[in-house]
C-alpha cells in the first residue's frame, strides 16, 4: 500500500485535492485506517500502465455529509462516465463501500476522474484505490521448427520437425494500491 502522492509523468498520482483524516470507527471492515484517510478531489488520478485490461477498486466511507445530494459524485474512466452516486445515499455514514470496475487502457495511462454530480455541494472523496491487471498472464507457447540438418536413417535429407520453444514476452502483473 503506497501513500497518496501528486501525479508525476511516468508514474501515478493525483492532480489536485485535499487530504483528510478521521478517527471514527468504520462499519463493514476490519481495516478502519484504510477508510479513515481520504482525498477530496475534483480531478484525476493517473496511473502509467502497460496497455491492457485492469480491475480498479475504489474504496469509500462518508464522514462529513448527512444527505445523499451533498456529495453526489461522478466517476469516469478513460474519459467515459461510468457512474454517479452518493456514498451516504448507498450506505450512510461511517460505513465502508467498495466499488469495482473493469477498465481497458490503450494509451499507456489509466485516467480516473472524480467530479461533483449535479447540485452537489461537497467535493468527491475517495479513501483508497487499487489497480491490478485483469485476466490470466500469457505463458510461453512451444512452436514446431523444421530441422534441415538433423541426422536421419535415410540416404536423402528429410525434414524432421523438432520442438523448439519460442519464448513469448510475459509482462509482470501490474498492481498498485494507494491510500
Biotite code that builds the C-alpha atoms (Angstrom):
import biotite.structure as struc

atoms = struc.array([
    struc.Atom([0.000, 0.000, 0.000], chain_id="A", res_id=1, res_name="UNK", atom_name="CA", element="C"),
    struc.Atom([1.510, 3.303, -1.106], chain_id="A", res_id=2, res_name="UNK", atom_name="CA", element="C"),
    struc.Atom([0.908, 6.707, 0.418], chain_id="A", res_id=3, res_name="UNK", atom_name="CA", element="C"),
    struc.Atom([-1.089, 9.121, -1.719], chain_id="A", res_id=4, res_name="UNK", atom_name="CA", element="C"),
    struc.Atom([1.015, 11.487, -3.852], chain_id="A", res_id=5, res_name="UNK", atom_name="CA", element="C"),
    struc.Atom([0.807, 14.060, -6.608], chain_id="A", res_id=6, res_name="UNK", atom_name="CA", element="C"),
    struc.Atom([0.863, 12.834, -10.198], chain_id="A", res_id=7, res_name="UNK", atom_name="CA", element="C"),
    struc.Atom([4.237, 12.535, -11.928], chain_id="A", res_id=8, res_name="UNK", atom_name="CA", element="C"),
    struc.Atom([4.715, 11.695, -15.609], chain_id="A", res_id=9, res_name="UNK", atom_name="CA", element="C"),
    struc.Atom([5.587, 8.016, -15.991], chain_id="A", res_id=10, res_name="UNK", atom_name="CA", element="C"),
    struc.Atom([4.275, 7.065, -12.543], chain_id="A", res_id=11, res_name="UNK", atom_name="CA", element="C"),
    struc.Atom([0.957, 7.550, -10.736], chain_id="A", res_id=12, res_name="UNK", atom_name="CA", element="C"),
    struc.Atom([-0.760, 10.103, -8.519], chain_id="A", res_id=13, res_name="UNK", atom_name="CA", element="C"),
    struc.Atom([-3.497, 12.719, -8.131], chain_id="A", res_id=14, res_name="UNK", atom_name="CA", element="C"),
    struc.Atom([-3.891, 16.030, -9.964], chain_id="A", res_id=15, res_name="UNK", atom_name="CA", element="C"),
    struc.Atom([-5.371, 18.047, -7.113], chain_id="A", res_id=16, res_name="UNK", atom_name="CA", element="C"),
    struc.Atom([-7.351, 17.818, -3.893], chain_id="A", res_id=17, res_name="UNK", atom_name="CA", element="C"),
    struc.Atom([-7.050, 17.902, -0.147], chain_id="A", res_id=18, res_name="UNK", atom_name="CA", element="C"),
    struc.Atom([-6.027, 15.095, 2.191], chain_id="A", res_id=19, res_name="UNK", atom_name="CA", element="C"),
    struc.Atom([-8.429, 14.440, 5.074], chain_id="A", res_id=20, res_name="UNK", atom_name="CA", element="C"),
    struc.Atom([-8.153, 12.141, 8.067], chain_id="A", res_id=21, res_name="UNK", atom_name="CA", element="C"),
    struc.Atom([-10.770, 10.851, 10.504], chain_id="A", res_id=22, res_name="UNK", atom_name="CA", element="C"),
    struc.Atom([-10.699, 8.693, 13.634], chain_id="A", res_id=23, res_name="UNK", atom_name="CA", element="C"),
    struc.Atom([-14.308, 7.457, 13.709], chain_id="A", res_id=24, res_name="UNK", atom_name="CA", element="C"),
    struc.Atom([-14.700, 3.660, 13.542], chain_id="A", res_id=25, res_name="UNK", atom_name="CA", element="C"),
    struc.Atom([-15.838, 2.350, 10.149], chain_id="A", res_id=26, res_name="UNK", atom_name="CA", element="C"),
    struc.Atom([-18.555, -0.304, 9.848], chain_id="A", res_id=27, res_name="UNK", atom_name="CA", element="C"),
    struc.Atom([-18.187, -3.150, 7.369], chain_id="A", res_id=28, res_name="UNK", atom_name="CA", element="C"),
    struc.Atom([-14.400, -3.501, 7.528], chain_id="A", res_id=29, res_name="UNK", atom_name="CA", element="C"),
    struc.Atom([-11.617, -4.810, 9.740], chain_id="A", res_id=30, res_name="UNK", atom_name="CA", element="C"),
    struc.Atom([-9.311, -2.086, 8.359], chain_id="A", res_id=31, res_name="UNK", atom_name="CA", element="C"),
    struc.Atom([-10.693, 1.221, 9.679], chain_id="A", res_id=32, res_name="UNK", atom_name="CA", element="C"),
    struc.Atom([-7.428, 3.051, 8.923], chain_id="A", res_id=33, res_name="UNK", atom_name="CA", element="C"),
    struc.Atom([-7.746, 2.318, 5.182], chain_id="A", res_id=34, res_name="UNK", atom_name="CA", element="C"),
    struc.Atom([-11.079, 4.159, 5.011], chain_id="A", res_id=35, res_name="UNK", atom_name="CA", element="C"),
    struc.Atom([-10.255, 6.931, 7.531], chain_id="A", res_id=36, res_name="UNK", atom_name="CA", element="C"),
    struc.Atom([-7.720, 8.561, 5.194], chain_id="A", res_id=37, res_name="UNK", atom_name="CA", element="C"),
    struc.Atom([-9.283, 10.321, 2.214], chain_id="A", res_id=38, res_name="UNK", atom_name="CA", element="C"),
    struc.Atom([-8.573, 12.657, -0.646], chain_id="A", res_id=39, res_name="UNK", atom_name="CA", element="C"),
    struc.Atom([-11.278, 15.145, -1.505], chain_id="A", res_id=40, res_name="UNK", atom_name="CA", element="C"),
    struc.Atom([-10.739, 15.517, -5.222], chain_id="A", res_id=41, res_name="UNK", atom_name="CA", element="C"),
    struc.Atom([-12.491, 17.157, -8.146], chain_id="A", res_id=42, res_name="UNK", atom_name="CA", element="C"),
    struc.Atom([-9.852, 15.990, -10.589], chain_id="A", res_id=43, res_name="UNK", atom_name="CA", element="C"),
    struc.Atom([-7.904, 12.977, -11.756], chain_id="A", res_id=44, res_name="UNK", atom_name="CA", element="C"),
    struc.Atom([-5.795, 10.093, -10.634], chain_id="A", res_id=45, res_name="UNK", atom_name="CA", element="C"),
    struc.Atom([-3.450, 8.882, -13.382], chain_id="A", res_id=46, res_name="UNK", atom_name="CA", element="C"),
    struc.Atom([-1.587, 5.577, -13.457], chain_id="A", res_id=47, res_name="UNK", atom_name="CA", element="C"),
    struc.Atom([1.067, 4.859, -16.092], chain_id="A", res_id=48, res_name="UNK", atom_name="CA", element="C"),
    struc.Atom([0.383, 1.225, -17.007], chain_id="A", res_id=49, res_name="UNK", atom_name="CA", element="C"),
    struc.Atom([1.009, -1.187, -19.880], chain_id="A", res_id=50, res_name="UNK", atom_name="CA", element="C"),
    struc.Atom([-1.905, -1.219, -22.331], chain_id="A", res_id=51, res_name="UNK", atom_name="CA", element="C"),
    struc.Atom([-4.429, -3.871, -21.380], chain_id="A", res_id=52, res_name="UNK", atom_name="CA", element="C"),
    struc.Atom([-7.349, -4.675, -19.105], chain_id="A", res_id=53, res_name="UNK", atom_name="CA", element="C"),
    struc.Atom([-7.483, -3.711, -15.437], chain_id="A", res_id=54, res_name="UNK", atom_name="CA", element="C"),
    struc.Atom([-9.668, -4.203, -12.397], chain_id="A", res_id=55, res_name="UNK", atom_name="CA", element="C"),
    struc.Atom([-9.965, -0.956, -10.419], chain_id="A", res_id=56, res_name="UNK", atom_name="CA", element="C"),
    struc.Atom([-11.381, -0.975, -6.891], chain_id="A", res_id=57, res_name="UNK", atom_name="CA", element="C"),
    struc.Atom([-12.288, 2.345, -5.293], chain_id="A", res_id=58, res_name="UNK", atom_name="CA", element="C"),
    struc.Atom([-12.830, 2.442, -1.525], chain_id="A", res_id=59, res_name="UNK", atom_name="CA", element="C"),
    struc.Atom([-15.074, 4.998, 0.158], chain_id="A", res_id=60, res_name="UNK", atom_name="CA", element="C"),
    struc.Atom([-16.563, 5.962, 3.534], chain_id="A", res_id=61, res_name="UNK", atom_name="CA", element="C"),
    struc.Atom([-18.589, 9.060, 4.382], chain_id="A", res_id=62, res_name="UNK", atom_name="CA", element="C"),
    struc.Atom([-17.662, 11.092, 7.457], chain_id="A", res_id=63, res_name="UNK", atom_name="CA", element="C"),
    struc.Atom([-18.941, 14.635, 6.948], chain_id="A", res_id=64, res_name="UNK", atom_name="CA", element="C"),
    struc.Atom([-22.177, 14.891, 4.929], chain_id="A", res_id=65, res_name="UNK", atom_name="CA", element="C"),
    struc.Atom([-25.647, 13.831, 6.034], chain_id="A", res_id=66, res_name="UNK", atom_name="CA", element="C"),
    struc.Atom([-27.690, 13.921, 2.818], chain_id="A", res_id=67, res_name="UNK", atom_name="CA", element="C"),
    struc.Atom([-27.383, 11.964, -0.422], chain_id="A", res_id=68, res_name="UNK", atom_name="CA", element="C"),
    struc.Atom([-27.239, 15.095, -2.573], chain_id="A", res_id=69, res_name="UNK", atom_name="CA", element="C"),
    struc.Atom([-24.459, 16.805, -0.589], chain_id="A", res_id=70, res_name="UNK", atom_name="CA", element="C"),
    struc.Atom([-21.632, 14.658, -2.005], chain_id="A", res_id=71, res_name="UNK", atom_name="CA", element="C"),
    struc.Atom([-23.118, 13.286, -5.215], chain_id="A", res_id=72, res_name="UNK", atom_name="CA", element="C"),
    struc.Atom([-20.125, 12.307, -7.357], chain_id="A", res_id=73, res_name="UNK", atom_name="CA", element="C"),
    struc.Atom([-19.443, 11.128, -10.873], chain_id="A", res_id=74, res_name="UNK", atom_name="CA", element="C"),
    struc.Atom([-16.655, 8.731, -11.738], chain_id="A", res_id=75, res_name="UNK", atom_name="CA", element="C"),
    struc.Atom([-15.185, 8.422, -15.224], chain_id="A", res_id=76, res_name="UNK", atom_name="CA", element="C"),
    struc.Atom([-12.524, 6.063, -16.554], chain_id="A", res_id=77, res_name="UNK", atom_name="CA", element="C"),
    struc.Atom([-10.613, 6.869, -19.722], chain_id="A", res_id=78, res_name="UNK", atom_name="CA", element="C"),
    struc.Atom([-12.941, 9.834, -20.335], chain_id="A", res_id=79, res_name="UNK", atom_name="CA", element="C"),
    struc.Atom([-16.130, 7.736, -20.151], chain_id="A", res_id=80, res_name="UNK", atom_name="CA", element="C"),
    struc.Atom([-18.666, 8.423, -17.377], chain_id="A", res_id=81, res_name="UNK", atom_name="CA", element="C"),
    struc.Atom([-19.214, 5.146, -15.539], chain_id="A", res_id=82, res_name="UNK", atom_name="CA", element="C"),
    struc.Atom([-21.310, 6.033, -12.515], chain_id="A", res_id=83, res_name="UNK", atom_name="CA", element="C"),
    struc.Atom([-22.964, 8.768, -10.471], chain_id="A", res_id=84, res_name="UNK", atom_name="CA", element="C"),
    struc.Atom([-23.657, 8.025, -6.813], chain_id="A", res_id=85, res_name="UNK", atom_name="CA", element="C"),
    struc.Atom([-23.521, 9.198, -3.217], chain_id="A", res_id=86, res_name="UNK", atom_name="CA", element="C"),
    struc.Atom([-21.705, 7.098, -0.619], chain_id="A", res_id=87, res_name="UNK", atom_name="CA", element="C"),
    struc.Atom([-24.101, 8.404, 2.025], chain_id="A", res_id=88, res_name="UNK", atom_name="CA", element="C"),
    struc.Atom([-27.068, 7.531, -0.213], chain_id="A", res_id=89, res_name="UNK", atom_name="CA", element="C"),
    struc.Atom([-25.845, 3.934, -0.630], chain_id="A", res_id=90, res_name="UNK", atom_name="CA", element="C"),
    struc.Atom([-24.543, 3.013, 2.853], chain_id="A", res_id=91, res_name="UNK", atom_name="CA", element="C"),
    struc.Atom([-24.934, 6.047, 5.156], chain_id="A", res_id=92, res_name="UNK", atom_name="CA", element="C"),
    struc.Atom([-22.172, 7.413, 7.372], chain_id="A", res_id=93, res_name="UNK", atom_name="CA", element="C"),
    struc.Atom([-19.119, 5.618, 8.771], chain_id="A", res_id=94, res_name="UNK", atom_name="CA", element="C"),
    struc.Atom([-19.551, 2.516, 6.583], chain_id="A", res_id=95, res_name="UNK", atom_name="CA", element="C"),
    struc.Atom([-17.078, 1.044, 4.093], chain_id="A", res_id=96, res_name="UNK", atom_name="CA", element="C"),
    struc.Atom([-18.136, 0.978, 0.437], chain_id="A", res_id=97, res_name="UNK", atom_name="CA", element="C"),
    struc.Atom([-16.046, -0.702, -2.266], chain_id="A", res_id=98, res_name="UNK", atom_name="CA", element="C"),
    struc.Atom([-16.825, -0.216, -5.968], chain_id="A", res_id=99, res_name="UNK", atom_name="CA", element="C"),
    struc.Atom([-15.081, -2.349, -8.604], chain_id="A", res_id=100, res_name="UNK", atom_name="CA", element="C"),
    struc.Atom([-14.771, -1.529, -12.297], chain_id="A", res_id=101, res_name="UNK", atom_name="CA", element="C"),
    struc.Atom([-13.238, -3.190, -15.376], chain_id="A", res_id=102, res_name="UNK", atom_name="CA", element="C"),
    struc.Atom([-11.223, -0.758, -17.496], chain_id="A", res_id=103, res_name="UNK", atom_name="CA", element="C"),
    struc.Atom([-9.285, -1.127, -20.744], chain_id="A", res_id=104, res_name="UNK", atom_name="CA", element="C"),
    struc.Atom([-6.274, 1.121, -21.318], chain_id="A", res_id=105, res_name="UNK", atom_name="CA", element="C"),
    struc.Atom([-4.961, 1.735, -24.848], chain_id="A", res_id=106, res_name="UNK", atom_name="CA", element="C"),
    struc.Atom([-2.796, 4.858, -24.383], chain_id="A", res_id=107, res_name="UNK", atom_name="CA", element="C"),
    struc.Atom([-0.499, 3.761, -21.529], chain_id="A", res_id=108, res_name="UNK", atom_name="CA", element="C"),
    struc.Atom([-2.243, 5.911, -18.893], chain_id="A", res_id=109, res_name="UNK", atom_name="CA", element="C"),
    struc.Atom([-5.230, 4.869, -16.785], chain_id="A", res_id=110, res_name="UNK", atom_name="CA", element="C"),
    struc.Atom([-7.281, 8.006, -16.059], chain_id="A", res_id=111, res_name="UNK", atom_name="CA", element="C"),
    struc.Atom([-9.794, 8.067, -13.197], chain_id="A", res_id=112, res_name="UNK", atom_name="CA", element="C"),
    struc.Atom([-11.772, 11.313, -12.949], chain_id="A", res_id=113, res_name="UNK", atom_name="CA", element="C"),
    struc.Atom([-13.834, 12.376, -9.943], chain_id="A", res_id=114, res_name="UNK", atom_name="CA", element="C"),
    struc.Atom([-16.311, 15.252, -10.340], chain_id="A", res_id=115, res_name="UNK", atom_name="CA", element="C"),
    struc.Atom([-19.215, 16.777, -8.423], chain_id="A", res_id=116, res_name="UNK", atom_name="CA", element="C"),
    struc.Atom([-22.606, 15.497, -9.502], chain_id="A", res_id=117, res_name="UNK", atom_name="CA", element="C"),
    struc.Atom([-25.368, 17.926, -10.414], chain_id="A", res_id=118, res_name="UNK", atom_name="CA", element="C"),
    struc.Atom([-26.268, 20.071, -7.392], chain_id="A", res_id=119, res_name="UNK", atom_name="CA", element="C"),
    struc.Atom([-23.583, 18.626, -5.098], chain_id="A", res_id=120, res_name="UNK", atom_name="CA", element="C"),
    struc.Atom([-22.084, 20.996, -2.546], chain_id="A", res_id=121, res_name="UNK", atom_name="CA", element="C"),
    struc.Atom([-19.200, 18.792, -1.359], chain_id="A", res_id=122, res_name="UNK", atom_name="CA", element="C"),
    struc.Atom([-16.195, 17.627, -3.360], chain_id="A", res_id=123, res_name="UNK", atom_name="CA", element="C"),
    struc.Atom([-15.954, 13.873, -4.105], chain_id="A", res_id=124, res_name="UNK", atom_name="CA", element="C"),
    struc.Atom([-13.830, 11.912, -1.623], chain_id="A", res_id=125, res_name="UNK", atom_name="CA", element="C"),
    struc.Atom([-12.031, 8.592, -2.108], chain_id="A", res_id=126, res_name="UNK", atom_name="CA", element="C"),
    struc.Atom([-10.254, 6.600, 0.602], chain_id="A", res_id=127, res_name="UNK", atom_name="CA", element="C"),
    struc.Atom([-8.159, 4.136, -1.395], chain_id="A", res_id=128, res_name="UNK", atom_name="CA", element="C"),
    struc.Atom([-7.593, 2.902, -4.942], chain_id="A", res_id=129, res_name="UNK", atom_name="CA", element="C"),
    struc.Atom([-6.391, -0.488, -6.142], chain_id="A", res_id=130, res_name="UNK", atom_name="CA", element="C"),
    struc.Atom([-5.389, -1.013, -9.783], chain_id="A", res_id=131, res_name="UNK", atom_name="CA", element="C"),
    struc.Atom([-4.442, -4.510, -10.904], chain_id="A", res_id=132, res_name="UNK", atom_name="CA", element="C"),
    struc.Atom([-4.027, -6.369, -14.174], chain_id="A", res_id=133, res_name="UNK", atom_name="CA", element="C"),
    struc.Atom([-7.091, -8.335, -15.255], chain_id="A", res_id=134, res_name="UNK", atom_name="CA", element="C"),
    struc.Atom([-7.198, -11.822, -16.692], chain_id="A", res_id=135, res_name="UNK", atom_name="CA", element="C"),
    struc.Atom([-4.620, -14.572, -16.965], chain_id="A", res_id=136, res_name="UNK", atom_name="CA", element="C"),
    struc.Atom([-0.989, -13.825, -17.644], chain_id="A", res_id=137, res_name="UNK", atom_name="CA", element="C"),
    struc.Atom([0.178, -15.190, -21.021], chain_id="A", res_id=138, res_name="UNK", atom_name="CA", element="C"),
    struc.Atom([2.618, -18.125, -20.914], chain_id="A", res_id=139, res_name="UNK", atom_name="CA", element="C"),
    struc.Atom([5.243, -19.248, -23.442], chain_id="A", res_id=140, res_name="UNK", atom_name="CA", element="C"),
    struc.Atom([3.898, -21.406, -26.286], chain_id="A", res_id=141, res_name="UNK", atom_name="CA", element="C"),
    struc.Atom([6.111, -24.017, -27.990], chain_id="A", res_id=142, res_name="UNK", atom_name="CA", element="C"),
    struc.Atom([6.205, -23.947, -31.795], chain_id="A", res_id=143, res_name="UNK", atom_name="CA", element="C"),
    struc.Atom([7.321, -26.571, -34.327], chain_id="A", res_id=144, res_name="UNK", atom_name="CA", element="C"),
    struc.Atom([10.510, -25.693, -36.180], chain_id="A", res_id=145, res_name="UNK", atom_name="CA", element="C"),
    struc.Atom([11.647, -27.874, -39.118], chain_id="A", res_id=146, res_name="UNK", atom_name="CA", element="C"),
    struc.Atom([15.162, -29.284, -38.902], chain_id="A", res_id=147, res_name="UNK", atom_name="CA", element="C"),
    struc.Atom([17.001, -29.485, -42.246], chain_id="A", res_id=148, res_name="UNK", atom_name="CA", element="C"),
    struc.Atom([20.309, -30.744, -40.865], chain_id="A", res_id=149, res_name="UNK", atom_name="CA", element="C"),
    struc.Atom([19.146, -33.341, -38.362], chain_id="A", res_id=150, res_name="UNK", atom_name="CA", element="C"),
    struc.Atom([20.677, -36.808, -38.940], chain_id="A", res_id=151, res_name="UNK", atom_name="CA", element="C"),
    struc.Atom([18.282, -39.379, -40.418], chain_id="A", res_id=152, res_name="UNK", atom_name="CA", element="C"),
    struc.Atom([18.463, -43.083, -41.315], chain_id="A", res_id=153, res_name="UNK", atom_name="CA", element="C"),
    struc.Atom([17.675, -42.479, -44.991], chain_id="A", res_id=154, res_name="UNK", atom_name="CA", element="C"),
    struc.Atom([20.205, -41.657, -47.701], chain_id="A", res_id=155, res_name="UNK", atom_name="CA", element="C"),
    struc.Atom([18.332, -38.499, -48.694], chain_id="A", res_id=156, res_name="UNK", atom_name="CA", element="C"),
    struc.Atom([17.783, -35.468, -46.475], chain_id="A", res_id=157, res_name="UNK", atom_name="CA", element="C"),
    struc.Atom([14.361, -35.493, -44.881], chain_id="A", res_id=158, res_name="UNK", atom_name="CA", element="C"),
    struc.Atom([12.701, -32.671, -42.992], chain_id="A", res_id=159, res_name="UNK", atom_name="CA", element="C"),
    struc.Atom([12.261, -33.767, -39.394], chain_id="A", res_id=160, res_name="UNK", atom_name="CA", element="C"),
    struc.Atom([10.263, -31.409, -37.199], chain_id="A", res_id=161, res_name="UNK", atom_name="CA", element="C"),
    struc.Atom([11.671, -30.769, -33.759], chain_id="A", res_id=162, res_name="UNK", atom_name="CA", element="C"),
    struc.Atom([10.057, -28.877, -30.909], chain_id="A", res_id=163, res_name="UNK", atom_name="CA", element="C"),
    struc.Atom([11.842, -25.618, -30.205], chain_id="A", res_id=164, res_name="UNK", atom_name="CA", element="C"),
    struc.Atom([10.275, -23.456, -27.547], chain_id="A", res_id=165, res_name="UNK", atom_name="CA", element="C"),
    struc.Atom([9.849, -19.865, -28.657], chain_id="A", res_id=166, res_name="UNK", atom_name="CA", element="C"),
    struc.Atom([9.812, -17.535, -25.678], chain_id="A", res_id=167, res_name="UNK", atom_name="CA", element="C"),
    struc.Atom([6.839, -15.207, -25.502], chain_id="A", res_id=168, res_name="UNK", atom_name="CA", element="C"),
    struc.Atom([7.123, -11.926, -23.617], chain_id="A", res_id=169, res_name="UNK", atom_name="CA", element="C"),
    struc.Atom([5.167, -12.220, -20.382], chain_id="A", res_id=170, res_name="UNK", atom_name="CA", element="C"),
    struc.Atom([4.521, -8.873, -18.714], chain_id="A", res_id=171, res_name="UNK", atom_name="CA", element="C"),
    struc.Atom([4.550, -8.846, -14.937], chain_id="A", res_id=172, res_name="UNK", atom_name="CA", element="C"),
    struc.Atom([1.103, -8.340, -13.435], chain_id="A", res_id=173, res_name="UNK", atom_name="CA", element="C"),
    struc.Atom([0.520, -4.675, -12.544], chain_id="A", res_id=174, res_name="UNK", atom_name="CA", element="C"),
    struc.Atom([-0.692, -3.926, -9.026], chain_id="A", res_id=175, res_name="UNK", atom_name="CA", element="C"),
    struc.Atom([-0.799, -0.526, -7.349], chain_id="A", res_id=176, res_name="UNK", atom_name="CA", element="C"),
    struc.Atom([-2.599, 0.202, -4.068], chain_id="A", res_id=177, res_name="UNK", atom_name="CA", element="C"),
    struc.Atom([-2.968, 3.797, -2.912], chain_id="A", res_id=178, res_name="UNK", atom_name="CA", element="C"),
    struc.Atom([-4.233, 5.196, 0.412], chain_id="A", res_id=179, res_name="UNK", atom_name="CA", element="C"),
])
